[in-house]
Amino acid sequence: MHYEWDFSVVWQFRGALLSGLLTTLWLTLLSAFFGLVGGVALALCLTNRVATIRIPATLAVELIRAIPLPVALVYLYYVGPTLAGITLPSFTTSVLVFSVNFAAFAADVFRGSIAAIPRSHIDAAAALGMSRLMVLRRVVLAEAIRRSFPALNALLVSLLKLTSLAALINTPELVHVSGLIVSERPRVFEVYTAMAALYLAVIVPIVYLLRRLECSRWFALEPIGN
């Protein structure tokens, strides 16, 4: 079977494809930001000694992690308005779902990193006269973020790829826009090849940059005793 490639459709709809890519990046950035903030807050609850704080946080994290993203997107977008009487735009719904999901996974990463901090580091900071808030900010959170950075990098890249699920609720990201183009100009191979190329053009540099940051002095844990 001989197929004649015609990438003129990609050039014709280049503006729409780039718009979809920008929406994908914006969706990823917002979700990662709110997810990180929520993840830190949840991690502090997960490591809290007070059971009335720790147990509900643990149950919430496990529940969120157990719900598939497509189910959460569809349920909140289509069923939510019926139950709550509030209709959210598809983009807002996507940011909310991805942020909450990211926060749940990031919280577990932060929890493990906080648990791995040597008690001697905290005791040394307290011995220097630091308040509990200063110890939390300058020692616990600072070291936990460094320890969590490689795992958070993987979560971020996964988030970027998972945003393609937002097409299920008509969020105008790259996959959804590509589908609209194919419905108007049925050049499936060309359009989806361009879509894949755009994902690679974004993901590969991001992965490389994150790898470089892992080795930088800002995020790499210095060997003990140096």
BAZAMAR-840757 format. One line per field, with one value per residue (C-alpha): x, y, z; chain. Coordinates in steps of 0.25 Angstrom, whole numbers, always signed. Each point is the difference from the previous one (the first is absolute). Example, Ala and Ser with C-alpha at 12.3 -4.5 7.8 and 13.67 -1.06 7.14 Angstrom:
% residues 2
u = (+49,+6)
v = (-18,+14)
w = (+31,-2)
ch = (A,A)
% end
This chain:
% residues 226
u = (+0,+6,-4,+3,+4,-5,+5,-7,-11,+10,+4,-14,-4,+13,-6,-10,+10,+9,-12,-3,+15,+0,-13,+6,+12,-8,-9,+13,+6,-12,-3,+14,+0,-13,+4,+13,-6,-11,+11,+8,-12,-5,+14,+0,-13,+5,+12,-8,+0,-14,-9,-12,+8,+9,-11,-10,+12,+4,-14,-1,+13,-3,-14,+5,+11,-10,-9,+4,+2,-10,-11,+3,+0,-13,-7,+4,-3,-13,-6,+6,-10,-12,+4,+6,-8,+14,+5,+15,+7,+7,+14,-3,-5,+12,+9,-7,+0,+15,+4,-7,+6,+14,-1,-4,+12,+9,-4,+4,+14,+2,-5,+11,+10,-3,+1,+14,+5,+10,-5,+14,-3,-12,+6,+12,-9,-8,+13,+4,-12,-9,-15,-9,-5,+15,+4,-12,+3,+15,+3,-12,-6,+13,+6,-13,-1,+14,-2,-13,+5,+3,-14,-7,+7,-6,-14,+1,+3,-11,-9,+3,-3,-13,-6,-3,-12,-6,-5,-11,-7,+3,+12,+6,+14,+9,-7,-14,+4,+7,-13,-8,+10,-2,-15,+1,+12,+1,+15,+2,+15,+5,-8,+3,+14,+1,-6,+10,+11,-5,-1,+15,+5,-5,+2,+14,+6,-8,+6,+14,-2,-5,+11,+10,-7,+1,+15,+0,+5,-14,-7,+11,+2,+14,+7,+0,+13,+3)
v = (+0,+13,+13,+14,+9,+14,+9,+12,-2,+1,+14,+4,-3,+4,+11,-10,-10,+10,+6,-14,-2,+13,-5,-13,+7,+10,-11,-7,+12,+4,-14,-3,+13,-2,-15,+3,+10,-10,-11,+7,+3,-14,-6,+9,-6,-14,+1,+7,-7,+4,-11,+8,+7,-11,-11,+9,+5,-15,-4,+12,-3,-15,+3,+10,-9,-11,+8,-1,+13,-2,-3,+12,+9,-5,-1,+14,+6,-7,-4,+11,+11,-9,-3,+14,+9,+6,-1,+1,+3,-13,+7,+3,-14,-6,+9,-4,-15,+0,+9,-9,-12,+5,+5,-14,-6,+11,-1,-14,+4,+11,-9,-10,+11,+6,-13,-2,+13,-4,+4,+6,+11,+4,-1,+9,+10,+1,+1,+12,+7,-1,+0,-11,+8,+3,-15,-4,+10,+0,-14,-10,+6,+4,-13,-8,+8,-4,-14,+0,+7,-13,-6,+13,+1,-13,+5,+13,-7,-10,+11,+7,-13,-3,+14,-7,-6,+14,-3,-8,+12,+9,+8,+6,-6,-7,-13,+6,+11,-11,-8,+12,+2,-15,+2,+11,-5,-15,-1,-9,-4,+14,+7,-10,-1,+15,-1,-11,+9,+12,-9,-5,+14,+5,-12,-4,+14,+0,-13,+4,+13,-7,-10,+12,+6,-13,+2,+14,+6,+5,-14,-10,-5,+2,-12,+0,+6,+9)
w = (+0,-4,+8,-5,+12,-1,+12,-6,+10,+11,-5,-3,+15,+6,+8,+6,+3,+7,+8,+5,+4,+8,+7,+3,+6,+8,+5,+5,+6,+8,+4,+5,+8,+7,+2,+6,+10,+3,+1,+10,+9,-1,+3,+13,+4,-3,+9,+11,+13,+3,-5,-3,-10,-5,-2,-9,-8,-3,-4,-9,-7,-2,-5,-10,-5,-2,-9,-15,-6,-12,+11,+8,-12,-6,+14,+4,-14,-3,+14,+8,-5,+3,+14,+4,-10,-4,-15,-1,-14,-5,+2,+14,+3,-6,+9,+12,-3,-4,+12,+10,-6,-1,+15,+5,-7,+3,+15,+1,-6,+10,+11,-3,-1,+13,+7,-6,+6,+11,+14,+3,-11,+7,+14,-5,-5,+13,+8,-8,+5,-12,+2,-4,-12,-4,+2,-9,-11,+0,+3,-2,-12,-6,+1,-3,-13,-4,+3,-8,-12,-9,+3,-2,-13,-5,+5,-7,-14,+3,+3,-14,-7,+8,-3,-14,+8,+1,-14,+6,+5,-12,+6,-12,+2,-10,-2,+0,-11,-8,+0,-5,-11,-4,+0,-10,-8,+1,-1,+12,-2,-2,+11,+11,-5,+2,+13,+5,-5,+8,+13,-3,-3,+14,+9,-4,+3,+13,+4,-3,+8,+12,-1,+0,+12,+8,-1,+3,+14,+2,+1,+2,+14,+4,+6,+15,+6,-11)
ch = (A,A,A,A,A,A,A,A,A,A,A,A,A,A,A,A,A,A,A,A,A,A,A,A,A,A,A,A,A,A,A,A,A,A,A,A,A,A,A,A,A,A,A,A,A,A,A,A,A,A,A,A,A,A,A,A,A,A,A,A,A,A,A,A,A,A,A,A,A,A,A,A,A,A,A,A,A,A,A,A,A,A,A,A,A,A,A,A,A,A,A,A,A,A,A,A,A,A,A,A,A,A,A,A,A,A,A,A,A,A,A,A,A,A,A,A,A,A,A,A,A,A,A,A,A,A,A,A,A,A,A,A,A,A,A,A,A,A,A,A,A,A,A,A,A,A,A,A,A,A,A,A,A,A,A,A,A,A,A,A,A,A,A,A,A,A,A,A,A,A,A,A,A,A,A,A,A,A,A,A,A,A,A,A,A,A,A,A,A,A,A,A,A,A,A,A,A,A,A,A,A,A,A,A,A,A,A,A,A,A,A,A,A,A,A,A,A,A,A,A,A,A,A,A,A,A)
% end
